[in-house]
């Protein structure tokens, strides 16, 4: 099934008070704090046009996830039957991509303070995209 290799380069890194798996909520809207997105110097021009108050989708690489999981108990609840990872928001999956809808709270040079964000400190940022009303409600 390997159709060829491709490369994803991080555009930045998350700086968060969450230091380990399990320390934060499962979803940002379940009590996550704000976090900083530190954007790499070579791509910092890409944040031009983003303003305080904007809603954006932060796409992350869940670097601590297990990539060999295909079935999980939804939300880690062992009382629920095993379910395929593509039907869950589990971080453990073949390509551990995280999607986070957040609000830009502050812009300080190459850094964006956003929230609520449940990502672990050091999580690589793959991309940032504007949120589209009515389309990205997750």
FIROTOR-703356 format. One record per residue: residue number from 1; residue in three letters; x, y negated, z negated of N, C-alpha, C in turn. Coordinates in Angstrom, 2 decimals, padded with zeros to 5 digits, m for minus. Each point is the difference from the previous one (the first is absolute). Example, Ala and Ser with C-alpha at 12.3 -4.5 7.8 and 13.67 -1.06 7.14 Angstrom:
REM residues 2
@num:1&residuo:ALA&n_x:013.19&n_y:005.69&n_z:m007.80&ca_x:m000.89&ca_y:m001.19&ca_z:000.00&c_x:000.90&c_y:m001.20&c_z:000.00
@num:2&residuo:SER&n_x:m000.35&n_y:m001.05&n_z:000.72&ca_x:000.82&ca_y:m001.19&ca_z:m000.06&c_x:m000.77&c_y:m001.09&c_z:m000.73
***
This chain:
REM residues 138
@num:1&residuo:UNK&n_x:000.81&n_y:001.19&n_z:000.00&ca_x:m000.81&ca_y:m001.19&ca_z:000.00&c_x:000.86&c_y:m001.26&c_z:000.00
@num:2&residuo:UNK&n_x:001.28&n_y:000.12&n_z:m000.09&ca_x:000.88&ca_y:m001.16&ca_z:m000.01&c_x:000.09&c_y:m000.58&c_z:001.41
@num:3&residuo:UNK&n_x:m000.64&n_y:m001.13&n_z:000.20&ca_x:m000.04&ca_y:m000.65&ca_z:001.32&c_x:001.19&c_y:m000.94&c_z:000.18
@num:4&residuo:UNK&n_x:000.93&n_y:000.03&n_z:m000.90&ca_x:001.15&ca_y:m000.89&ca_z:000.08&c_x:000.11&c_y:m000.83&c_z:m001.27
@num:5&residuo:UNK&n_x:001.20&n_y:m000.37&n_z:m000.28&ca_x:000.25&ca_y:m000.77&ca_z:m001.21&c_x:m000.33&c_y:m001.47&c_z:000.23
@num:6&residuo:UNK&n_x:m000.35&n_y:m000.67&n_z:m001.06&ca_x:m000.15&ca_y:m001.45&ca_z:000.04&c_x:000.50&c_y:m000.55&c_z:m001.32
@num:7&residuo:UNK&n_x:000.22&n_y:m001.30&n_z:m000.01&ca_x:000.63&ca_y:m000.62&ca_z:m001.16&c_x:m000.92&c_y:m001.07&c_z:m000.58
@num:8&residuo:UNK&n_x:m000.10&n_y:000.01&n_z:m001.30&ca_x:m000.68&ca_y:m001.08&ca_z:m000.72&c_x:001.04&c_y:m000.64&c_z:m000.90
@num:9&residuo:UNK&n_x:000.15&n_y:m001.30&n_z:000.14&ca_x:000.95&ca_y:m000.73&ca_z:m000.84&c_x:m000.78&c_y:m000.84&c_z:m001.00
@num:10&residuo:UNK&n_x:000.36&n_y:000.05&n_z:m001.27&ca_x:m000.69&ca_y:m000.84&ca_z:m000.98&c_x:000.18&c_y:m001.48&c_z:000.32
@num:11&residuo:UNK&n_x:m001.07&n_y:m000.76&n_z:m000.20&ca_x:000.07&ca_y:m001.45&ca_z:000.17&c_x:000.17&c_y:m000.70&c_z:m001.35
@num:12&residuo:UNK&n_x:m000.02&n_y:000.79&n_z:m001.05&ca_x:000.16&ca_y:m000.56&ca_z:m001.34&c_x:m000.18&c_y:001.08&c_z:m001.05
@num:13&residuo:UNK&n_x:m000.10&n_y:m000.45&n_z:m001.24&ca_x:m000.14&ca_y:000.92&ca_z:m001.13&c_x:m000.94&c_y:m000.62&c_z:m001.02
@num:14&residuo:UNK&n_x:m000.74&n_y:000.86&n_z:m000.69&ca_x:m000.91&ca_y:m000.43&ca_z:m001.07&c_x:000.79&c_y:m000.14&c_z:m001.29
@num:15&residuo:UNK&n_x:m000.24&n_y:m001.09&n_z:m000.71&ca_x:000.53&ca_y:m000.20&ca_z:m001.36&c_x:m001.19&c_y:m000.06&c_z:m000.94
@num:16&residuo:UNK&n_x:m000.11&n_y:001.02&n_z:m000.84&ca_x:m001.20&ca_y:000.22&ca_z:m000.80&c_x:000.38&c_y:000.36&c_z:m001.43
@num:17&residuo:UNK&n_x:m000.94&n_y:m000.19&n_z:m000.91&ca_x:000.20&ca_y:000.45&ca_z:m001.39&c_x:m000.22&c_y:001.51&c_z:m000.12
@num:18&residuo:UNK&n_x:m000.56&n_y:000.63&n_z:001.03&ca_x:m000.22&ca_y:001.45&ca_z:m000.01&c_x:001.32&c_y:000.67&c_z:000.38
@num:19&residuo:UNK&n_x:000.54&n_y:000.79&n_z:m000.89&ca_x:001.32&ca_y:000.58&ca_z:000.21&c_x:000.00&c_y:001.48&c_z:000.35
@num:20&residuo:UNK&n_x:m001.09&n_y:000.72&n_z:m000.35&ca_x:m000.05&ca_y:001.45&ca_z:000.25&c_x:m001.38&c_y:000.40&c_z:000.47
@num:21&residuo:UNK&n_x:m000.04&n_y:001.12&n_z:000.72&ca_x:m001.29&ca_y:000.58&ca_z:000.39&c_x:m000.82&c_y:000.24&c_z:m001.25
@num:22&residuo:UNK&n_x:m001.27&n_y:m000.33&n_z:000.08&ca_x:m000.89&ca_y:000.22&ca_z:m001.14&c_x:m000.09&c_y:m001.19&c_z:m000.93
@num:23&residuo:UNK&n_x:000.89&n_y:m000.98&n_z:000.14&ca_x:m000.03&ca_y:m001.17&ca_z:m000.88&c_x:m001.10&c_y:m001.00&c_z:000.37
@num:24&residuo:UNK&n_x:m000.39&n_y:m000.01&n_z:001.26&ca_x:m000.98&ca_y:m000.98&ca_z:000.45&c_x:m001.32&c_y:000.66&c_z:000.35
@num:25&residuo:UNK&n_x:m000.98&n_y:m000.82&n_z:000.38&ca_x:m001.29&ca_y:000.55&ca_z:000.42&c_x:000.11&c_y:000.68&c_z:001.35
@num:26&residuo:UNK&n_x:m000.98&n_y:000.83&n_z:000.33&ca_x:000.00&ca_y:000.71&ca_z:001.28&c_x:m000.29&c_y:m000.94&c_z:001.16
@num:27&residuo:UNK&n_x:m000.77&n_y:m001.05&n_z:m000.23&ca_x:m000.31&ca_y:m001.00&ca_z:001.03&c_x:000.21&c_y:m001.39&c_z:m000.62
@num:28&residuo:UNK&n_x:000.36&n_y:m000.95&n_z:000.83&ca_x:000.27&ca_y:m001.34&ca_z:m000.48&c_x:m001.15&c_y:m000.64&c_z:m000.74
@num:29&residuo:UNK&n_x:m001.20&n_y:000.22&n_z:000.48&ca_x:m001.18&ca_y:m000.62&ca_z:m000.62&c_x:m000.41&c_y:000.66&c_z:m001.31
@num:30&residuo:UNK&n_x:000.78&n_y:000.96&n_z:m000.45&ca_x:m000.28&ca_y:000.68&ca_z:m001.27&c_x:000.92&c_y:m000.49&c_z:m001.10
@num:31&residuo:UNK&n_x:000.42&n_y:m001.26&n_z:000.08&ca_x:000.78&ca_y:m000.59&ca_z:m001.09&c_x:001.45&c_y:m000.27&c_z:000.31
@num:32&residuo:UNK&n_x:000.40&n_y:000.06&n_z:001.26&ca_x:001.40&ca_y:m000.28&ca_z:000.34&c_x:000.31&c_y:m001.48&c_z:m000.20
@num:33&residuo:UNK&n_x:001.24&n_y:m000.28&n_z:m000.31&ca_x:000.49&ca_y:m001.37&ca_z:m000.17&c_x:000.50&c_y:m000.52&c_z:001.34
@num:34&residuo:UNK&n_x:000.41&n_y:m001.26&n_z:000.00&ca_x:000.65&ca_y:m000.56&ca_z:001.17&c_x:001.40&c_y:000.57&c_z:000.12
@num:35&residuo:UNK&n_x:000.55&n_y:m000.06&n_z:001.20&ca_x:001.37&ca_y:000.45&ca_z:000.26&c_x:000.59&c_y:m000.93&c_z:001.06
@num:36&residuo:UNK&n_x:001.30&n_y:000.04&n_z:000.14&ca_x:000.69&ca_y:m000.81&ca_z:001.00&c_x:000.39&c_y:000.87&c_z:001.18
@num:37&residuo:UNK&n_x:m000.17&n_y:m000.55&n_z:001.20&ca_x:000.51&ca_y:000.62&ca_z:001.21&c_x:001.25&c_y:m000.79&c_z:000.38
@num:38&residuo:UNK&n_x:001.15&n_y:000.66&n_z:m000.01&ca_x:001.24&ca_y:m000.64&ca_z:000.41&c_x:000.25&c_y:000.37&c_z:001.45
@num:39&residuo:UNK&n_x:m000.04&n_y:m001.01&n_z:000.87&ca_x:000.11&ca_y:000.23&ca_z:001.44&c_x:001.47&c_y:m000.11&c_z:000.42
@num:40&residuo:UNK&n_x:000.43&n_y:000.94&n_z:000.85&ca_x:001.38&ca_y:000.01&ca_z:000.49&c_x:000.29&c_y:m001.26&c_z:000.82
@num:41&residuo:UNK&n_x:001.21&n_y:m000.51&n_z:m000.12&ca_x:000.39&ca_y:m001.26&ca_z:000.65&c_x:m000.21&c_y:000.05&c_z:001.51
@num:42&residuo:UNK&n_x:000.30&n_y:001.13&n_z:000.63&ca_x:m000.10&ca_y:000.06&ca_z:001.47&c_x:m001.43&c_y:m000.01&c_z:000.52
@num:43&residuo:UNK&n_x:m001.00&n_y:000.19&n_z:m000.87&ca_x:m001.39&ca_y:m000.02&ca_z:000.46&c_x:m000.85&c_y:m001.05&c_z:m000.73
@num:44&residuo:UNK&n_x:000.63&n_y:m000.84&n_z:m000.80&ca_x:m000.75&ca_y:m000.97&ca_z:m000.81&c_x:m000.83&c_y:m000.94&c_z:000.86
@num:45&residuo:UNK&n_x:000.41&n_y:m000.26&n_z:001.25&ca_x:m000.80&ca_y:m000.82&ca_z:000.90&c_x:m001.38&c_y:000.59&c_z:000.25
@num:46&residuo:UNK&n_x:m000.16&n_y:001.28&n_z:m000.23&ca_x:m001.28&ca_y:000.67&ca_z:000.21&c_x:m001.08&c_y:m000.38&c_z:m000.98
@num:47&residuo:UNK&n_x:000.37&n_y:m000.62&n_z:m001.13&ca_x:m001.04&ca_y:m000.41&ca_z:m000.96&c_x:m000.53&c_y:m001.41&c_z:000.28
@num:48&residuo:UNK&n_x:000.57&n_y:m000.66&n_z:001.01&ca_x:m000.50&ca_y:m001.33&ca_z:000.35&c_x:m001.48&c_y:000.09&c_z:000.37
@num:49&residuo:UNK&n_x:m000.79&n_y:m000.89&n_z:m000.54&ca_x:m001.44&ca_y:000.00&ca_z:000.25&c_x:m000.79&c_y:000.61&c_z:m001.14
@num:50&residuo:UNK&n_x:000.64&n_y:000.80&n_z:m000.84&ca_x:m000.68&ca_y:000.55&ca_z:m001.17&c_x:m000.08&c_y:m001.11&c_z:m001.04
@num:51&residuo:UNK&n_x:m001.16&n_y:m000.14&n_z:m000.63&ca_x:m000.22&ca_y:m001.06&ca_z:m000.98&c_x:m000.51&c_y:000.58&c_z:m001.32
@num:52&residuo:UNK&n_x:000.22&n_y:m000.75&n_z:m001.06&ca_x:m000.57&ca_y:000.35&ca_z:m001.29&c_x:m001.51&c_y:000.13&c_z:000.13
@num:53&residuo:UNK&n_x:m000.55&n_y:001.06&n_z:m000.55&ca_x:m001.43&ca_y:000.27&ca_z:000.09&c_x:m000.38&c_y:000.96&c_z:001.11
@num:54&residuo:UNK&n_x:000.91&n_y:000.24&n_z:000.95&ca_x:m000.28&ca_y:000.94&ca_z:001.08&c_x:m000.10&c_y:001.43&c_z:m000.54
@num:55&residuo:UNK&n_x:m000.85&n_y:000.80&n_z:000.62&ca_x:m000.02&ca_y:001.43&ca_z:m000.27&c_x:000.80&c_y:000.68&c_z:001.09
@num:56&residuo:UNK&n_x:000.90&n_y:000.88&n_z:m000.42&ca_x:000.83&ca_y:000.74&ca_z:000.94&c_x:m000.01&c_y:001.48&c_z:m000.35
@num:57&residuo:UNK&n_x:000.35&n_y:000.81&n_z:000.98&ca_x:000.21&ca_y:001.43&ca_z:m000.22&c_x:001.50&c_y:000.24&c_z:m000.05
@num:58&residuo:UNK&n_x:000.47&n_y:000.52&n_z:m001.11&ca_x:001.40&ca_y:000.36&ca_z:m000.14&c_x:000.10&c_y:001.50&c_z:000.26
@num:59&residuo:UNK&n_x:000.83&n_y:000.37&n_z:000.95&ca_x:000.22&ca_y:001.40&ca_z:000.33&c_x:001.34&c_y:000.40&c_z:m000.59
@num:60&residuo:UNK&n_x:m000.02&n_y:001.02&n_z:m000.85&ca_x:001.22&ca_y:000.42&ca_z:m000.69&c_x:000.35&c_y:001.44&c_z:000.35
@num:61&residuo:UNK&n_x:001.25&n_y:000.35&n_z:m000.28&ca_x:000.46&ca_y:001.38&ca_z:000.10&c_x:000.10&c_y:000.51&c_z:m001.43
@num:62&residuo:UNK&n_x:m000.84&n_y:000.95&n_z:m000.35&ca_x:m000.07&ca_y:000.51&ca_z:m001.37&c_x:001.17&c_y:000.95&c_z:m000.24
@num:63&residuo:UNK&n_x:001.14&n_y:m000.59&n_z:m000.26&ca_x:001.29&ca_y:000.69&ca_z:m000.02&c_x:000.13&c_y:001.08&c_z:m001.07
@num:64&residuo:UNK&n_x:m000.85&n_y:000.00&n_z:m001.00&ca_x:000.07&ca_y:001.03&ca_z:m001.05&c_x:m001.03&c_y:001.11&c_z:000.21
@num:65&residuo:UNK&n_x:m000.73&n_y:m000.07&n_z:001.08&ca_x:m001.04&ca_y:001.00&ca_z:000.27&c_x:000.59&c_y:001.33&c_z:000.44
@num:66&residuo:UNK&n_x:m000.77&n_y:001.06&n_z:m000.24&ca_x:000.35&ca_y:001.33&ca_z:000.51&c_x:m000.56&c_y:000.11&c_z:001.42
@num:67&residuo:UNK&n_x:000.83&n_y:000.35&n_z:000.94&ca_x:m000.41&ca_y:000.04&ca_z:001.41&c_x:m000.49&c_y:001.38&c_z:000.44
@num:68&residuo:UNK&n_x:000.08&n_y:000.99&n_z:m000.89&ca_x:m000.41&ca_y:001.36&ca_z:000.37&c_x:m001.40&c_y:000.35&c_z:m000.49
@num:69&residuo:UNK&n_x:m000.71&n_y:m000.96&n_z:m000.58&ca_x:m001.35&ca_y:000.24&ca_z:m000.50&c_x:m001.02&c_y:m000.16&c_z:001.12
@num:70&residuo:UNK&n_x:m000.87&n_y:000.99&n_z:000.13&ca_x:m001.09&ca_y:m000.09&ca_z:000.97&c_x:m001.37&c_y:000.02&c_z:m000.67
@num:71&residuo:UNK&n_x:m000.05&n_y:000.47&n_z:m001.24&ca_x:m001.24&ca_y:000.03&ca_z:m000.77&c_x:000.28&c_y:m000.50&c_z:m001.40
@num:72&residuo:UNK&n_x:m000.93&n_y:m000.80&n_z:m000.52&ca_x:000.13&ca_y:m000.55&ca_z:m001.35&c_x:m001.36&c_y:000.00&c_z:m000.68
@num:73&residuo:UNK&n_x:000.00&n_y:m000.13&n_z:m001.30&ca_x:m001.23&ca_y:m000.24&ca_z:m000.74&c_x:m000.24&c_y:m001.52&c_z:000.06
@num:74&residuo:UNK&n_x:m001.12&n_y:m000.45&n_z:000.58&ca_x:m000.24&ca_y:m001.44&ca_z:000.12&c_x:000.18&c_y:m000.74&c_z:m001.33
@num:75&residuo:UNK&n_x:000.77&n_y:m001.08&n_z:000.06&ca_x:000.33&ca_y:m000.86&ca_z:m001.13&c_x:000.70&c_y:000.77&c_z:m001.13
@num:76&residuo:UNK&n_x:000.58&n_y:001.16&n_z:000.34&ca_x:000.73&ca_y:000.79&ca_z:m000.99&c_x:m000.90&c_y:000.74&c_z:m000.98
@num:77&residuo:UNK&n_x:m001.28&n_y:000.05&n_z:000.27&ca_x:m000.98&ca_y:000.63&ca_z:m000.88&c_x:m000.12&c_y:001.48&c_z:000.36
@num:78&residuo:UNK&n_x:000.59&n_y:000.86&n_z:m000.83&ca_x:000.00&ca_y:001.43&ca_z:000.30&c_x:m001.39&c_y:000.63&c_z:m000.09
@num:79&residuo:UNK&n_x:m000.99&n_y:m000.72&n_z:m000.51&ca_x:m001.37&ca_y:000.50&ca_z:000.00&c_x:m000.61&c_y:m000.10&c_z:001.40
@num:80&residuo:UNK&n_x:000.59&n_y:m000.82&n_z:000.85&ca_x:m000.46&ca_y:m000.13&ca_z:001.39&c_x:000.74&c_y:001.01&c_z:000.86
@num:81&residuo:UNK&n_x:m000.68&n_y:000.56&n_z:001.01&ca_x:000.65&ca_y:001.00&ca_z:000.85&c_x:001.12&c_y:m000.62&c_z:000.84
@num:82&residuo:UNK&n_x:000.96&n_y:000.85&n_z:000.37&ca_x:001.07&ca_y:m000.45&ca_z:000.89&c_x:m000.60&c_y:m000.52&c_z:001.30
@num:83&residuo:UNK&n_x:000.57&n_y:m001.09&n_z:000.48&ca_x:m000.48&ca_y:m000.68&ca_z:001.20&c_x:001.20&c_y:m000.34&c_z:000.87
@num:84&residuo:UNK&n_x:m000.16&n_y:000.04&n_z:001.30&ca_x:001.07&ca_y:m000.39&ca_z:000.90&c_x:000.42&c_y:m001.45&c_z:m000.24
@num:85&residuo:UNK&n_x:001.29&n_y:m000.26&n_z:000.03&ca_x:000.50&ca_y:m001.34&ca_z:m000.30&c_x:m000.55&c_y:m001.07&c_z:000.94
@num:86&residuo:UNK&n_x:m000.35&n_y:000.37&n_z:001.22&ca_x:m000.51&ca_y:m001.00&ca_z:000.94&c_x:m001.40&c_y:m000.47&c_z:m000.37
@num:87&residuo:UNK&n_x:m000.62&n_y:000.66&n_z:m000.98&ca_x:m001.32&ca_y:m000.41&ca_z:m000.50&c_x:000.14&c_y:m000.66&c_z:m001.37
@num:88&residuo:UNK&n_x:001.21&n_y:m000.40&n_z:m000.37&ca_x:000.24&ca_y:m000.63&ca_z:m001.30&c_x:000.92&c_y:m001.21&c_z:000.18
@num:89&residuo:UNK&n_x:000.19&n_y:m000.74&n_z:m001.08&ca_x:000.96&ca_y:m001.11&ca_z:m000.02&c_x:001.27&c_y:000.42&c_z:m000.74
@num:90&residuo:UNK&n_x:000.22&n_y:001.29&n_z:m000.15&ca_x:001.18&ca_y:000.50&ca_z:m000.69&c_x:001.28&c_y:m000.53&c_z:000.64
@num:91&residuo:UNK&n_x:001.00&n_y:m000.37&n_z:m000.81&ca_x:001.28&ca_y:m000.40&ca_z:000.56&c_x:000.78&c_y:001.19&c_z:000.57
@num:92&residuo:UNK&n_x:m000.31&n_y:001.19&n_z:m000.47&ca_x:000.70&ca_y:001.21&ca_z:000.45&c_x:m000.63&c_y:000.48&c_z:001.31
@num:93&residuo:UNK&n_x:000.79&n_y:m000.07&n_z:001.07&ca_x:m000.51&ca_y:000.32&ca_z:001.34&c_x:001.19&c_y:000.06&c_z:000.96
@num:94&residuo:UNK&n_x:m000.18&n_y:000.58&n_z:001.19&ca_x:001.13&ca_y:000.14&ca_z:000.92&c_x:000.71&c_y:m001.32&c_z:000.33
@num:95&residuo:UNK&n_x:m000.73&n_y:m001.05&n_z:000.22&ca_x:000.57&ca_y:m001.33&ca_z:000.24&c_x:m000.59&c_y:m000.94&c_z:m001.06
@num:96&residuo:UNK&n_x:000.72&n_y:m000.22&n_z:m001.09&ca_x:m000.56&ca_y:m000.71&ca_z:m001.14&c_x:m000.06&c_y:m001.52&c_z:000.21
@num:97&residuo:UNK&n_x:m001.00&n_y:m000.40&n_z:000.77&ca_x:m000.20&ca_y:m001.42&ca_z:000.28&c_x:m001.07&c_y:m000.52&c_z:m000.96
@num:98&residuo:UNK&n_x:000.30&n_y:m001.12&n_z:m000.64&ca_x:m000.95&ca_y:m000.64&ca_z:m000.90&c_x:m000.63&c_y:m001.21&c_z:000.66
@num:99&residuo:UNK&n_x:m001.30&n_y:m000.20&n_z:m000.23&ca_x:m000.74&ca_y:m001.17&ca_z:000.49&c_x:m000.52&c_y:m000.75&c_z:m001.22
@num:100&residuo:UNK&n_x:000.31&n_y:m001.29&n_z:m000.06&ca_x:m000.37&ca_y:m000.80&ca_z:m001.16&c_x:m000.58&c_y:m001.33&c_z:000.46
@num:101&residuo:UNK&n_x:m001.28&n_y:m000.21&n_z:m000.26&ca_x:m000.61&ca_y:m001.31&ca_z:000.31&c_x:000.22&c_y:m000.89&c_z:m001.22
@num:102&residuo:UNK&n_x:000.69&n_y:m001.11&n_z:000.20&ca_x:000.38&ca_y:m000.89&ca_z:m001.09&c_x:m000.26&c_y:m001.46&c_z:000.39
@num:103&residuo:UNK&n_x:000.06&n_y:m000.87&n_z:m001.00&ca_x:m000.11&ca_y:m001.44&ca_z:000.21&c_x:001.37&c_y:m000.61&c_z:m000.23
@num:104&residuo:UNK&n_x:000.40&n_y:m000.90&n_z:000.88&ca_x:001.26&ca_y:m000.73&ca_z:m000.18&c_x:m000.24&c_y:m001.07&c_z:m001.06
@num:105&residuo:UNK&n_x:000.73&n_y:000.11&n_z:m001.11&ca_x:m000.18&ca_y:m000.93&ca_z:m001.12&c_x:001.01&c_y:m001.15&c_z:000.04
@num:106&residuo:UNK&n_x:001.19&n_y:000.28&n_z:000.53&ca_x:001.08&ca_y:m001.00&ca_z:000.00&c_x:001.00&c_y:000.37&c_z:001.08
@num:107&residuo:UNK&n_x:000.61&n_y:m001.01&n_z:000.59&ca_x:001.07&ca_y:000.21&ca_z:000.98&c_x:001.20&c_y:m000.78&c_z:m000.49
@num:108&residuo:UNK&n_x:001.12&n_y:000.69&n_z:m000.16&ca_x:001.23&ca_y:m000.62&ca_z:m000.49&c_x:001.14&c_y:000.44&c_z:000.92
@num:109&residuo:UNK&n_x:000.23&n_y:m000.76&n_z:001.05&ca_x:001.03&ca_y:000.36&ca_z:000.97&c_x:m000.32&c_y:001.33&c_z:000.65
@num:110&residuo:UNK&n_x:000.93&n_y:000.97&n_z:m000.11&ca_x:m000.22&ca_y:001.31&ca_z:000.63&c_x:m000.79&c_y:000.97&c_z:m000.89
@num:111&residuo:UNK&n_x:m000.69&n_y:m000.53&n_z:m001.00&ca_x:m000.74&ca_y:000.85&ca_z:m000.94&c_x:m001.47&c_y:m000.39&c_z:m000.02
@num:112&residuo:UNK&n_x:m000.86&n_y:001.02&n_z:m000.04&ca_x:m001.44&ca_y:m000.21&ca_z:m000.12&c_x:m000.46&c_y:000.67&c_z:m001.29
@num:113&residuo:UNK&n_x:m000.67&n_y:m000.75&n_z:m000.87&ca_x:m000.63&ca_y:000.63&ca_z:m001.16&c_x:m001.41&c_y:000.35&c_z:000.43
@num:114&residuo:UNK&n_x:m000.35&n_y:001.28&n_z:m000.12&ca_x:m001.29&ca_y:000.51&ca_z:000.46&c_x:m000.65&c_y:000.82&c_z:m001.10
@num:115&residuo:UNK&n_x:m001.28&n_y:000.19&n_z:000.12&ca_x:m000.66&ca_y:000.85&ca_z:m000.97&c_x:m001.46&c_y:000.22&c_z:000.37
@num:116&residuo:UNK&n_x:m000.58&n_y:000.99&n_z:m000.61&ca_x:000.66&ca_y:000.97&ca_z:m000.86&c_x:000.72&c_y:001.07&c_z:000.84
@num:117&residuo:UNK&n_x:001.16&n_y:000.42&n_z:m000.46&ca_x:000.80&ca_y:000.98&ca_z:000.75&c_x:000.48&c_y:001.10&c_z:m000.94
@num:118&residuo:UNK&n_x:m000.34&n_y:001.24&n_z:000.32&ca_x:000.33&ca_y:001.15&ca_z:m000.84&c_x:001.28&c_y:000.71&c_z:000.41
@num:119&residuo:UNK&n_x:000.82&n_y:m000.60&n_z:000.84&ca_x:001.23&ca_y:000.64&ca_z:000.48&c_x:001.11&c_y:m000.04&c_z:m001.06
@num:120&residuo:UNK&n_x:000.83&n_y:001.01&n_z:000.04&ca_x:001.13&ca_y:000.14&ca_z:m000.92&c_x:001.14&c_y:m000.91&c_z:000.41
@num:121&residuo:UNK&n_x:000.70&n_y:m000.55&n_z:m000.98&ca_x:001.17&ca_y:m000.83&ca_z:000.25&c_x:000.97&c_y:000.74&c_z:000.93
@num:122&residuo:UNK&n_x:000.46&n_y:m000.69&n_z:001.03&ca_x:000.93&ca_y:000.60&ca_z:000.95&c_x:m000.65&c_y:000.64&c_z:001.20
@num:123&residuo:UNK&n_x:m001.33&n_y:m000.01&n_z:000.06&ca_x:m000.70&ca_y:000.60&ca_z:001.14&c_x:000.31&c_y:m000.79&c_z:001.27
@num:124&residuo:UNK&n_x:000.46&n_y:000.68&n_z:001.06&ca_x:000.27&ca_y:m000.70&ca_z:001.26&c_x:m001.30&c_y:m000.51&c_z:000.65
@num:125&residuo:UNK&n_x:000.08&n_y:m001.19&n_z:000.57&ca_x:m001.12&ca_y:m000.59&ca_z:000.74&c_x:000.22&c_y:000.29&c_z:001.48
@num:126&residuo:UNK&n_x:m000.98&n_y:000.62&n_z:000.64&ca_x:000.08&ca_y:000.34&ca_z:001.42&c_x:m000.50&c_y:m001.16&c_z:000.86
@num:127&residuo:UNK&n_x:m001.09&n_y:m000.66&n_z:m000.45&ca_x:m000.58&ca_y:m001.08&ca_z:000.79&c_x:m000.98&c_y:m000.78&c_z:m000.86
@num:128&residuo:UNK&n_x:m000.37&n_y:m001.17&n_z:000.48&ca_x:m001.03&ca_y:m000.84&ca_z:m000.61&c_x:m000.90&c_y:m000.46&c_z:001.15
@num:129&residuo:UNK&n_x:m001.31&n_y:000.14&n_z:m000.20&ca_x:m000.96&ca_y:m000.38&ca_z:001.04&c_x:m001.11&c_y:m000.81&c_z:m000.64
@num:130&residuo:UNK&n_x:m000.61&n_y:m000.90&n_z:000.76&ca_x:m001.14&ca_y:m000.73&ca_z:m000.56&c_x:m001.18&c_y:000.94&c_z:m000.20
@num:131&residuo:UNK&n_x:m000.75&n_y:m000.21&n_z:m001.08&ca_x:m001.22&ca_y:000.77&ca_z:m000.23&c_x:m001.11&c_y:m000.61&c_z:000.84
@num:132&residuo:UNK&n_x:m000.82&n_y:000.86&n_z:000.58&ca_x:m001.12&ca_y:m000.45&ca_z:000.83&c_x:m001.28&c_y:000.24&c_z:m000.76
@num:133&residuo:UNK&n_x:m000.77&n_y:m001.03&n_z:m000.22&ca_x:m001.25&ca_y:000.13&ca_z:m000.74&c_x:m000.89&c_y:001.07&c_z:000.61
@num:134&residuo:UNK&n_x:m000.50&n_y:000.88&n_z:m000.87&ca_x:m000.91&ca_y:001.04&ca_z:000.46&c_x:000.65&c_y:001.23&c_z:000.59
@num:135&residuo:UNK&n_x:001.32&n_y:m000.07&n_z:000.24&ca_x:000.69&ca_y:001.14&ca_z:000.64&c_x:000.90&c_y:000.76&c_z:m000.96
@num:136&residuo:UNK&n_x:000.56&n_y:m000.69&n_z:m000.96&ca_x:001.04&ca_y:000.60&ca_z:m000.84&c_x:m000.46&c_y:000.20&c_z:m001.43
@num:137&residuo:UNK&n_x:m001.24&n_y:000.30&n_z:m000.22&ca_x:m000.51&ca_y:000.16&ca_z:m001.35&c_x:000.33&c_y:001.39&c_z:m000.53
@num:138&residuo:UNK&n_x:001.17&n_y:000.12&n_z:m000.57&ca_x:000.39&ca_y:001.27&ca_z:m000.61&c_x:000.56&c_y:m000.34&c_z:m001.31
***
